[in-house]
Amino acid sequence: MANPFIHVELNTTDVAKAKSFYGMLFDWKLQDVPMPDGAYTVIEVGEGTGGGLMKHPIPGAPSTWLAYVLVDDVKAATGKAKSLGATILKDVTEVPGRGWFSLISDPTGAPLGLWQNKT
């Protein structure tokens, strides 16, 4: 399948409450990973698409889930999305040792993450 969904991320207003809720609701393994700006919780689901959760980076914004799609070239895909009417919410950004991502909003206003693995 071309360009699969590969990661789902919860940007939450309350990390502890979200971890407690999802940890009890599902059989997910939640693992904290230190980051420069705090911690990121990796969600390991076993089979299927995993994800993560973190403190919402936009103060006052509601908690929301964000899906990421795998692309071969995040810079090109971001540019193509823009040419098709998307708004760039966050331009291409490196995640050291992992890859690169960007955040877009499609012409209907729906947010989506684009991800390129480091090869």
N, CA and C atoms as an extended XYZ file, in Angstrom:
357
Properties=species:S:1:pos:R:3:atomname:S:1:resname:S:1:resid:I:1 pbc="F F F"
N         0.844       -1.181        0.000 N   MET     1
C         0.000        0.000        0.000 CA  MET     1
C         0.885        1.238        0.000 C   MET     1
N         0.605        2.132       -0.875 N   ALA     2
C         1.374        3.366       -0.954 CA  ALA     2
C         0.939        4.331        0.142 C   ALA     2
N         1.889        4.985        0.754 N   ASN     3
C         1.649        6.017        1.756 CA  ASN     3
C         0.667        5.592        2.855 C   ASN     3
N         1.053        4.612        3.660 N   PRO     4
C         0.178        4.160        4.743 CA  PRO     4
C         0.202        5.113        5.935 C   PRO     4
N        -0.856        5.044        6.730 N   PHE     5
C        -0.828        5.700        8.032 CA  PHE     5
C         0.156        4.908        8.888 C   PHE     5
N         1.102        5.609        9.544 N   ILE     6
C         2.141        4.881       10.278 CA  ILE     6
C         2.243        5.249       11.754 C   ILE     6
N         1.589        6.311       12.167 N   HIS     7
C         1.740        6.768       13.548 CA  HIS     7
C         0.516        7.614       13.881 C   HIS     7
N         0.023        7.467       15.092 N   VAL     8
C        -1.095        8.279       15.557 CA  VAL     8
C        -0.665        8.899       16.878 C   VAL     8
N        -0.821       10.220       16.992 N   GLU     9
C        -0.290       10.937       18.144 CA  GLU     9
C        -1.385       11.723       18.852 C   GLU     9
N        -1.413       11.598       20.156 N   LEU    10
C        -2.343       12.373       20.972 CA  LEU    10
C        -1.615       13.578       21.542 C   LEU    10
N        -2.093       14.764       21.182 N   ASN    11
C        -1.637       16.002       21.813 CA  ASN    11
C        -2.680       16.297       22.880 C   ASN    11
N        -2.289       16.194       24.149 N   THR    12
C        -3.253       16.239       25.234 CA  THR    12
C        -3.007       17.387       26.206 C   THR    12
N        -4.077       17.833       26.821 N   THR    13
C        -3.972       18.884       27.831 CA  THR    13
C        -3.559       18.320       29.182 C   THR    13
N        -3.667       16.988       29.358 N   ASP    14
C        -3.340       16.352       30.636 CA  ASP    14
C        -2.702       14.992       30.383 C   ASP    14
N        -1.386       14.963       30.331 N   VAL    15
C        -0.646       13.740       30.008 CA  VAL    15
C        -0.933       12.635       31.018 C   VAL    15
N        -0.889       12.932       32.296 N   ALA    16
C        -1.100       11.907       33.325 CA  ALA    16
C        -2.487       11.283       33.208 C   ALA    16
N        -3.495       12.112       33.013 N   LYS    17
C        -4.868       11.612       32.897 CA  LYS    17
C        -5.023       10.758       31.635 C   LYS    17
N        -4.428       11.194       30.527 N   ALA    18
C        -4.511       10.437       29.272 CA  ALA    18
C        -3.801        9.090       29.413 C   ALA    18
N        -2.612        9.094       30.019 N   LYS    19
C        -1.873        7.846       30.204 CA  LYS    19
C        -2.659        6.878       31.075 C   LYS    19
N        -3.255        7.367       32.143 N   SER    20
C        -4.049        6.521       33.025 CA  SER    20
C        -5.243        5.931       32.278 C   SER    20
N        -5.968        6.783       31.555 N   PHE    21
C        -7.158        6.345       30.826 CA  PHE    21
C        -6.819        5.282       29.783 C   PHE    21
N        -5.883        5.584       28.885 N   TYR    22
C        -5.570        4.658       27.802 CA  TYR    22
C        -4.830        3.419       28.301 C   TYR    22
N        -4.068        3.576       29.366 N   GLY    23
C        -3.387        2.424       29.950 CA  GLY    23
C        -4.363        1.414       30.529 C   GLY    23
N        -5.477        1.905       31.065 N   MET    24
C        -6.491        1.004       31.626 CA  MET    24
C        -7.494        0.536       30.570 C   MET    24
N        -7.766        1.365       29.566 N   LEU    25
C        -8.757        1.027       28.553 CA  LEU    25
C        -8.263       -0.053       27.590 C   LEU    25
N        -7.019        0.089       27.132 N   PHE    26
C        -6.463       -0.830       26.139 CA  PHE    26
C        -5.229       -1.538       26.696 C   PHE    26
N        -4.825       -2.575       26.017 N   ASP    27
C        -3.628       -3.314       26.390 CA  ASP    27
C        -2.420       -2.733       25.652 C   ASP    27
N        -2.210       -1.430       25.869 N   TRP    28
C        -1.103       -0.731       25.244 CA  TRP    28
C         0.061       -0.638       26.219 C   TRP    28
N         1.281       -0.725       25.680 N   LYS    29
C         2.472       -0.490       26.482 CA  LYS    29
C         2.854        0.972       26.305 C   LYS    29
N         2.907        1.720       27.397 N   LEU    30
C         3.250        3.142       27.353 CA  LEU    30
C         4.655        3.315       27.906 C   LEU    30
N         5.535        3.888       27.093 N   GLN    31
C         6.939        4.040       27.489 CA  GLN    31
C         7.371        5.487       27.304 C   GLN    31
N         7.801        6.125       28.411 N   ASP    32
C         8.268        7.502       28.350 CA  ASP    32
C         9.676        7.565       27.767 C   ASP    32
N         9.871        8.512       26.865 N   VAL    33
C        11.161        8.750       26.231 CA  VAL    33
C        11.536       10.207       26.513 C   VAL    33
N        12.695       10.444       27.125 N   PRO    34
C        13.089       11.832       27.396 CA  PRO    34
C        13.296       12.619       26.101 C   PRO    34
N        12.845       13.848       26.114 N   MET    35
C        12.995       14.748       24.973 CA  MET    35
C        13.534       16.068       25.501 C   MET    35
N        14.111       16.898       24.638 N   PRO    36
C        14.640       18.191       25.092 CA  PRO    36
C        13.597       19.069       25.782 C   PRO    36
N        12.334       18.988       25.325 N   ASP    37
C        11.274       19.827       25.893 CA  ASP    37
C        10.352       19.046       26.829 C   ASP    37
N        10.849       18.005       27.481 N   GLY    38
C        10.018       17.185       28.369 CA  GLY    38
C        10.051       15.745       27.935 C   GLY    38
N         8.956       15.031       28.165 N   ALA    39
C         8.899       13.615       27.832 CA  ALA    39
C         7.894       13.366       26.719 C   ALA    39
N         8.135       12.311       25.980 N   TYR    40
C         7.215       11.843       24.952 CA  TYR    40
C         6.874       10.413       25.320 C   TYR    40
N         5.620       10.055       25.302 N   THR    41
C         5.209        8.705       25.638 CA  THR    41
C         4.937        7.936       24.354 C   THR    41
N         5.710        6.878       24.118 N   VAL    42
C         5.520        6.016       22.963 CA  VAL    42
C         4.425        5.008       23.306 C   VAL    42
N         3.494        4.829       22.375 N   ILE    43
C         2.420        3.859       22.544 CA  ILE    43
C         2.726        2.670       21.652 C   ILE    43
N         2.960        1.519       22.286 N   GLU    44
C         3.203        0.283       21.542 CA  GLU    44
C         1.934       -0.547       21.636 C   GLU    44
N         1.347       -0.865       20.479 N   VAL    45
C         0.050       -1.532       20.456 CA  VAL    45
C         0.137       -3.011       20.093 C   VAL    45
N         1.335       -3.497       19.816 N   GLY    46
C         1.469       -4.872       19.338 CA  GLY    46
C         1.264       -4.870       17.843 C   GLY    46
N         0.130       -5.387       17.371 N   GLU    47
C        -0.200       -5.361       15.943 CA  GLU    47
C        -0.849       -4.026       15.595 C   GLU    47
N        -0.593       -3.561       14.394 N   GLY    48
C        -1.225       -2.331       13.936 CA  GLY    48
C        -0.337       -1.119       14.124 C   GLY    48
N        -0.907        0.029       13.862 N   THR    49
C        -0.183        1.292       13.912 CA  THR    49
C        -0.048        1.775       15.347 C   THR    49
N         1.176        1.998       15.772 N   GLY    50
C         1.433        2.535       17.098 CA  GLY    50
C         1.370        4.042       17.093 C   GLY    50
N         1.782        4.620       18.180 N   GLY    51
C         1.712        6.063       18.256 CA  GLY    51
C         2.442        6.629       19.447 C   GLY    51
N         1.945        7.761       19.892 N   GLY    52
C         2.551        8.433       21.023 CA  GLY    52
C         1.608        9.456       21.603 C   GLY    52
N         1.997        9.984       22.753 N   LEU    53
C         1.227       11.079       23.337 CA  LEU    53
C         2.166       12.048       24.008 C   LEU    53
N         1.731       13.294       24.032 N   MET    54
C         2.566       14.355       24.581 CA  MET    54
C         1.688       15.518       25.013 C   MET    54
N         2.249       16.398       25.817 N   LYS    55
C         1.567       17.623       26.210 CA  LYS    55
C         1.304       18.446       24.957 C   LYS    55
N         0.065       18.920       24.818 N   HIS    56
C        -0.285       19.702       23.625 CA  HIS    56
C         0.641       20.916       23.522 C   HIS    56
N         1.285       21.110       22.368 N   PRO    57
C         2.237       22.213       22.228 CA  PRO    57
C         1.582       23.590       22.085 C   PRO    57
N         0.272       23.634       21.884 N   ILE    58
C        -0.426       24.914       21.720 CA  ILE    58
C        -1.243       25.193       22.974 C   ILE    58
N        -0.821       26.142       23.805 N   PRO    59
C        -1.559       26.442       25.036 CA  PRO    59
C        -3.021       26.800       24.744 C   PRO    59
N        -3.923       26.203       25.524 N   GLY    60
C        -5.350       26.484       25.382 CA  GLY    60
C        -6.056       25.670       24.323 C   GLY    60
N        -5.302       24.947       23.494 N   ALA    61
C        -5.932       24.127       22.455 CA  ALA    61
C        -6.464       22.829       23.086 C   ALA    61
N        -7.551       22.294       22.544 N   PRO    62
C        -8.111       21.058       23.102 CA  PRO    62
C        -7.267       19.840       22.738 C   PRO    62
N        -7.425       18.781       23.511 N   SER    63
C        -6.755       17.520       23.197 CA  SER    63
C        -7.256       17.009       21.851 C   SER    63
N        -6.341       16.441       21.073 N   THR    64
C        -6.714       15.942       19.753 CA  THR    64
C        -5.748       14.853       19.288 C   THR    64
N        -6.268       13.921       18.521 N   TRP    65
C        -5.448       12.893       17.887 CA  TRP    65
C        -5.014       13.378       16.511 C   TRP    65
N        -3.782       13.048       16.101 N   LEU    66
C        -3.237       13.439       14.805 CA  LEU    66
C        -2.608       12.206       14.148 C   LEU    66
N        -3.025       11.917       12.917 N   ALA    67
C        -2.478       10.789       12.159 CA  ALA    67
C        -1.301       11.259       11.303 C   ALA    67
N        -0.317       10.371       11.122 N   TYR    68
C         0.844       10.629       10.267 CA  TYR    68
C         0.851        9.622        9.119 C   TYR    68
N         1.237       10.112        7.934 N   VAL    69
C         1.322        9.289        6.731 CA  VAL    69
C         2.787        9.216        6.312 C   VAL    69
N         3.247        8.028        5.941 N   LEU    70
C         4.621        7.816        5.487 CA  LEU    70
C         4.789        8.318        4.056 C   LEU    70
N         5.842        9.105        3.828 N   VAL    71
C         6.180        9.599        2.490 CA  VAL    71
C         7.660        9.336        2.224 C   VAL    71
N         8.024        9.268        0.958 N   ASP    72
C         9.423        9.049        0.583 CA  ASP    72
C        10.263       10.308        0.756 C   ASP    72
N         9.659       11.469        0.503 N   ASP    73
C        10.367       12.748        0.542 CA  ASP    73
C         9.439       13.771        1.175 C   ASP    73
N         9.636       14.038        2.463 N   VAL    74
C         8.709       14.917        3.189 CA  VAL    74
C         8.730       16.345        2.650 C   VAL    74
N         9.874       16.810        2.200 N   LYS    75
C         9.947       18.169        1.654 CA  LYS    75
C         9.107       18.268        0.375 C   LYS    75
N         9.250       17.298       -0.511 N   ALA    76
C         8.480       17.291       -1.764 CA  ALA    76
C         6.991       17.121       -1.479 C   ALA    76
N         6.640       16.219       -0.566 N   ALA    77
C         5.225       15.979       -0.246 CA  ALA    77
C         4.586       17.207        0.386 C   ALA    77
N         5.346       17.904        1.227 N   THR    78
C         4.842       19.128        1.855 CA  THR    78
C         4.601       20.200        0.795 C   THR    78
N         5.535       20.338       -0.126 N   GLY    79
C         5.380       21.293       -1.213 CA  GLY    79
C         4.205       20.947       -2.114 C   GLY    79
N         4.031       19.664       -2.403 N   LYS    80
C         2.910       19.226       -3.235 CA  LYS    80
C         1.589       19.514       -2.530 C   LYS    80
N         1.537       19.227       -1.232 N   ALA    81
C         0.314       19.503       -0.461 CA  ALA    81
C        -0.029       20.986       -0.527 C   ALA    81
N         0.977       21.841       -0.371 N   LYS    82
C         0.754       23.286       -0.427 CA  LYS    82
C         0.219       23.696       -1.801 C   LYS    82
N         0.798       23.122       -2.861 N   SER    83
C         0.351       23.461       -4.221 CA  SER    83
C        -1.082       23.008       -4.478 C   SER    83
N        -1.547       22.030       -3.697 N   LEU    84
C        -2.914       21.528       -3.844 CA  LEU    84
C        -3.898       22.220       -2.904 C   LEU    84
N        -3.415       23.230       -2.173 N   GLY    85
C        -4.317       24.011       -1.327 CA  GLY    85
C        -4.183       23.796        0.158 C   GLY    85
N        -3.213       22.989        0.599 N   ALA    86
C        -3.007       22.770        2.026 CA  ALA    86
C        -2.341       23.987        2.666 C   ALA    86
N        -2.566       24.138        3.948 N   THR    87
C        -1.870       25.131        4.756 CA  THR    87
C        -0.765       24.407        5.496 C   THR    87
N         0.424       24.951        5.517 N   ILE    88
C         1.545       24.352        6.243 CA  ILE    88
C         1.465       24.832        7.687 C   ILE    88
N         1.180       23.912        8.604 N   LEU    89
C         1.098       24.238       10.029 CA  LEU    89
C         2.473       24.237       10.680 C   LEU    89
N         3.327       23.292       10.251 N   LYS    90
C         4.716       23.215       10.721 CA  LYS    90
C         5.530       22.690        9.560 C   LYS    90
N         6.507       23.463        9.139 N   ASP    91
C         7.322       23.057        7.996 CA  ASP    91
C         8.211       21.879        8.394 C   ASP    91
N         8.901       21.334        7.440 N   VAL    92
C         9.738       20.149        7.639 CA  VAL    92
C        10.684       20.359        8.823 C   VAL    92
N        10.635       19.409        9.750 N   THR    93
C        11.424       19.465       10.979 CA  THR    93
C        12.079       18.108       11.205 C   THR    93
N        13.332       18.123       11.582 N   GLU    94
C        14.052       16.872       11.847 CA  GLU    94
C        13.799       16.396       13.265 C   GLU    94
N        13.618       15.088       13.392 N   VAL    95
C        13.617       14.419       14.691 CA  VAL    95
C        14.935       13.647       14.704 C   VAL    95
N        15.940       14.150       15.438 N   PRO    96
C        17.283       13.577       15.371 CA  PRO    96
C        17.302       12.052       15.545 C   PRO    96
N        17.984       11.406       14.614 N   GLY    97
C        18.142        9.967       14.657 CA  GLY    97
C        16.946        9.174       14.166 C   GLY    97
N        15.830        9.834       13.849 N   ARG    98
C        14.599        9.140       13.467 CA  ARG    98
C        14.118        9.468       12.054 C   ARG    98
N        14.046       10.775       11.734 N   GLY    99
C        13.522       11.175       10.437 CA  GLY    99
C        13.079       12.618       10.435 C   GLY    99
N        12.101       12.934        9.577 N   TRP   100
C        11.611       14.300        9.412 CA  TRP   100
C        10.098       14.271        9.323 C   TRP   100
N         9.462       15.357        9.775 N   PHE   101
C         8.017       15.460        9.667 CA  PHE   101
C         7.608       16.875        9.317 C   PHE   101
N         6.389       17.000        8.844 N   SER   102
C         5.740       18.300        8.687 CA  SER   102
C         4.280       18.111        9.063 C   SER   102
N         3.616       19.201        9.383 N   LEU   103
C         2.192       19.171        9.699 CA  LEU   103
C         1.470       20.077        8.714 C   LEU   103
N         0.421       19.547        8.116 N   ILE   104
C        -0.364       20.318        7.161 CA  ILE   104
C        -1.829       20.320        7.591 C   ILE   104
N        -2.569       21.216        7.007 N   SER   105
C        -4.018       21.231        7.151 CA  SER   105
C        -4.566       21.175        5.733 C   SER   105
N        -5.399       20.168        5.443 N   ASP   106
C        -5.912       20.030        4.084 CA  ASP   106
C        -6.884       21.170        3.759 C   ASP   106
N        -7.324       21.283        2.521 N   PRO   107
C        -8.204       22.398        2.161 CA  PRO   107
C        -9.533       22.439        2.927 C   PRO   107
N        -9.904       21.341        3.580 N   THR   108
C       -11.129       21.338        4.388 CA  THR   108
C       -10.858       21.694        5.838 C   THR   108
N        -9.570       21.865        6.200 N   GLY   109
C        -9.202       22.232        7.565 CA  GLY   109
C        -8.734       21.083        8.426 C   GLY   109
N        -8.703       19.850        7.893 N   ALA   110
C        -8.281       18.685        8.676 CA  ALA   110
C        -6.758       18.613        8.757 C   ALA   110
N        -6.204       18.503        9.970 N   PRO   111
C        -4.749       18.395       10.108 CA  PRO   111
C        -4.249       16.989        9.789 C   PRO   111
N        -3.004       16.911        9.320 N   LEU   112
C        -2.377       15.640        8.987 CA  LEU   112
C        -0.873       15.802        9.117 C   LEU   112
N        -0.203       14.776        9.617 N   GLY   113
C         1.247       14.763        9.698 CA  GLY   113
C         1.830       13.978        8.534 C   GLY   113
N         2.959       14.423        8.012 N   LEU   114
C         3.715       13.713        6.989 CA  LEU   114
C         5.033       13.289        7.613 C   LEU   114
N         5.456       12.062        7.371 N   TRP   115
C         6.658       11.515        8.001 CA  TRP   115
C         7.556       10.853        6.977 C   TRP   115
N         8.867       11.139        7.068 N   GLN   116
C         9.897       10.470        6.267 CA  GLN   116
C        10.894        9.846        7.216 C   GLN   116
N        11.078        8.531        7.101 N   ASN   117
C        12.056        7.845        7.939 CA  ASN   117
C        13.475        8.221        7.543 C   ASN   117
N        14.361        8.223        8.528 N   LYS   118
C        15.782        8.386        8.248 CA  LYS   118
C        16.264        7.058        7.672 C   LYS   118
N        17.020        7.130        6.585 N   THR   119
C        17.474        5.887        5.962 CA  THR   119
C        18.921        5.631        6.210 C   THR   119
